[in-house]
Amino acid sequence: MRLMHRSEVALLVLMHMAVLASFAPAQEQGLVATVRINLREEKAPVSPTLYGIFIEEISHAFDGGIYAELIQNRSFEESVLPPGMKLVKKDDGNLKMELAKLPPGVPPEKGNMPWPWFMNCGWDPGRELLGWSLRNEGGAQGQMKITEANPMNNASARSLELTVAPPQEAKGGVVLVNSGYWGINVQAGTAYELKFFLRPGTYQGEVTAMLEGKDGKVLASHEFGAVRPGESWQKYTTTLKAAGTDPAGRFTLCFRGQGTLQVDWVSLFPPTYKNRPNGLRRDLAAYLEELKPAFVRYPGGCYVEGLSFESAPDWRKMVCPPEERPGMWGYWQYRSTDGFGYHEFLEFCEDIGAEALYVSFAGMTVHPENNWPIEDLDTVILRTLDAIEYAIGPADSKWGAARAKMGHPKPFPLKYVEIGNEHPPALYGDYYAKFRKAIKAKYPDMTVILSMFWSGLNQAAIDRAGDQNIDIIDEHAYRGSGWARGNFDYFDKYKRKPWKVYLGEYAHHHGGGDWSAAMDDSVFLMMMERNSDLVTMASYAPLFCNVNKRDWGVNLIEFDASRSFAHASYYVQKVFNENRPGVNLATSASLRPEPDPNAPLMAGKFGLGSWSTANEFKDLRMYDEKGVLVLSDDFASLDHWDTPGVGQWQVKDGVLQQTDKGKGPAMLLLKAPLLKTGRVTLKARRVGGSEGFLMFFNAAGPERFPFCNYGAAGNKFSAIQDRGVPEGCSFRGGMSTQGGIEMDRWYEISLVLGRDKAEMLLDGKKVSDAKAEYLPAFFATAGYDAKGRAVVLKATNYHAKSVRAEIHLDGAAKVGAAGRHIVIRSEDPYAENSLDNPRRIVPEEQPLPGCARMFSVTLPPCSVNVLRIPAE
Ligand code: AHR
């Protein structure tokens, strides 16, 4: 490496300090926000239904989640292939599900589920005994297998066949073990309701049920006495009262005797929410109750679509005793018992005082070509009409009577029906229109929701449905970090139509749902509140995640068998909902000093790397914006580079080599100088692996970096991408160029950085670009709560310093001196709540003294604030 002369480096360091210093005087003055609220200028009323929840069977949200059943794979149906699907062995040797039958006119190659849905079509034949194992103790001999012989009932086609030979020792036996959903939470003093079915066959002997700790200690046990041979299924029930505690315990059935028997439908419940049989896990239900949601959307999500018509969830199979529910393989790659079924959902809505929003199957599956013929849609529509009748029809109607039979003659609070979920084709608009017409004819007050795609509007579907025929559209918004900060006026600019907007799935993604993401969500909610004439409903997604099976990166509430926690966004939603004003007030907010418009946004640490590829690099040159050489490295050593522990790096004959073809990304960062506005060029060669090269810039380390990706996504294209962007900036990638990186060929790669722009070149030709922007860092909205006679001000401060907010209550006739200040904060924007530290970020309340027509309050660094100011 030919580093610059020491005096040159010193000069650069001084220049860098000068840039930093340009911020200094402003920072020292402190940050001051001016918030003006006009009590005489009312804006849109805030929708009373704005804050709702969406619950989907994903990441074991239902089974192994809110549904309190403790036994996994209780009826041994886990490996029943979803109807309408077939198994195909792929070139990589793995089994995949494909549609068994394609609609007429669809070519056979389309049977393979297209991207990205194919990811959810994997199949593991080893699942059939999921959750179950066998222990032979004291010389006993036992064997188990799944059988379809002598089914217990039509819903449970499979059961477990167990062959038992007696132990030689008095204490032995064949012990059938269920691990629960990654452990069974056994708590001393708690009573567990057990139910299981045996068909004794030739078996003669004893059976004992036990709860065990993970060390084998018996925490509860019950002997059922002698079982005699017989051909009919028999039900066994008892209550197991635990004498000891183990949050990761297990359940066992010990057989001491001889013969072959069948076991089915083993069910164990702890005390449930409101003590309902077949009920819900108390701690998880409590999170939802405490949010006081206006509505609950259920059961999906992609889950409602079904991989095939036949495997789409069917509510009619869920409104019967749990043993009679067949359950179904779900889109998220596991089977659901449907224990938390349609009836239980409606009952839960009633319990927590929420309105029900049922998402019905639309006749369109996740496979975009697999649509029920529109001319024959009436049969599918009838399924939805019947679902409505079940919920609100009179108790003497066909489905109302079924509801009464389930113990609920009174109607349930079903107010909304959504037709399908995220169907991209324009044709979906026609399907929606047919559903809506039929529903409105019978239930004119029912709100019928049109679903959009992953994000933004599906204008083609809206056009096909016709604006006048839409009640409300469900727009989904999974957004990158900082999106709301750069788009505060998104709904202000939204063209008003005859319909309203429901943000049915939203979440900002950063970390696993960290504080920075929760601050973004707070701004998003402010955007919705102040546009409540348009946005009348919203629900975060996904709601739940069992940490042992994570189908989605960012979730609101996480849990294992015994513990749970809510991410910070949960508390933001809770506090915002608890402080939802009746009407918006005209509000403006500004912050001084404003950021230096000349400060560079792209400058920072430079680095090299690769993804699943071995590479070589040489002849690195760095120039400033005037073309003056700043650094020249011919790779004599690695002294000036940092390896944050990823990749195998060495230098040889003036060439830098990275030999690790593992997943990566391998990363080598230059210690100094930083890359500023200017240009960097070097030569790069791919020598093994499956992609091309990476150049990092403005990188914080492996956890956050923008980068030039040559040969991205399996060597298909080149583009500037990012894995997290510098704090306070938005970053937008521009063009990308198709084509891969050849093996064993030296390419010239370069990166040109401007103050807020980056360009990526390959052999002198631009292949991609990107732009960065400062993001505003202070937001506020306000409204009036007539009942509480208070102005409610919501304000988010992203700065790492506190902001002195000068609040002007224009037009206030009277202002009370003492208000309330609820604050949620974390000085570390990347901090998160977790199972081990569940209350790291939670709301705190403090008095707000000195309120007046004009007063000031300090808003802490990185904080979301709700101020309640008594005023009239
Ligand atoms: O919330 C997770 C998934 O995201 C939902 O199933 C789907 O509707 C969306 O794409």
Residues whose N, C-alpha, C, O or C-beta is under 5 A from the ligand:
A	BS01	AHR	G301 C302 Y303 E422 A541 P542
